[in-house]
């Protein structure tokens, strides 16, 4: 009986509790919307653009190479009896500067011998001319009727020709001997920088030996590479339209510092592509690369083999918008603020250089280009500029 009584009381209590909970939920107040929520505009920075004519700058890199380079060899054989102090690596020499002297004793003797041979040949020619005069007088007195061939033999024409040929041969031999004597003095063939020297006084040299390595100092080349798509915007000195190469700014921050540079001219294409990148090789001409002339005083010197940075002035592009490349978005789109809303515009890009994109169509004067990177990009999203 006690268990049944307890069970009945528990059921009654649970029923009352359920009834109370139901009444509470049924009488709960309902929340009401007082006003619509305000959509917050995204805070952005913008830049106003304008159309105009602009010249792109093509940035690339290149390696310095000499325009003229020779291996200096002697023209005659012998012992080196004297070497100029200037004939050392790193020295710059002018055209015609004396470099070394080969023993000339044997060559002086050869000149004297050739002079004697020439005098003898000339004397023989004089004797033969006298004999020919006698032969002509005898022939005229004989009044003989001979063929042209026989007449030539009687008048000693072959002997005269032989004597004249001997004189010419002796003159040539003397000229050769004198030339060999001159060649015992080795001179700089052009304005040059001496890169190496392989001999010294006392060395025995022949025509196959290497005396040193020289490069011309009037001009250096820089071999650079540019994408094929940029060629249409570059001017070379060989172009028939401009006949003037593009200006090139050359810098080497690691060696020269940040504020020093040299200037060059875009010369021509080499006619081949670089093996790995498939870009076009071009030549940039740099006059007076060592800064020897007064006009180049104070300018840094170019070193052969140096790796330098180039900025090539491109042809002017007409009626375009020049925009920072960072503001050109995916798939050639630009974000523009119009009526405080975001507009995504497709643009036609003519060219891009290291810093800018040149846009032909899609933007107009005064367009407010959004420069802020947005996490969410939705057309017609509300925008506000930082000043507001």
Secondary structure, DSSP 8 states (H G I E B T S, - for coil): -HHHHHHHHHHHHHHHHHHHHHHHHHT-------S------EEE-EEE--EEEEEEEEEEEEEEEESSEEEE--SS-EEEEEE-TT-STT-EE-TT-EEEEE--HHHHHHHHHHHHHHHHHHHHHHHHHHHHHHHHHHHHHHT----HHHHHHHTTHHHHHHHHHHHHHHHHHHHHHHHHHHTTEEE-SSSEEEEEE---TT-EE-TT---EEEEESSEEEEEEEE-GGGGGG---TT-TTT-S--EEEEE-HHHH-SS--EEEEEEEEEEEE-TTT--EEEEEEEESTT--SGGGTTS----TT-EEEEEEEEEEEEEEEEEEGGG-BTTTEEEEEETTEEEEEE-EEEEE-SSEEEEEES--TT-EEE-S--SS--TT-BEEETT-
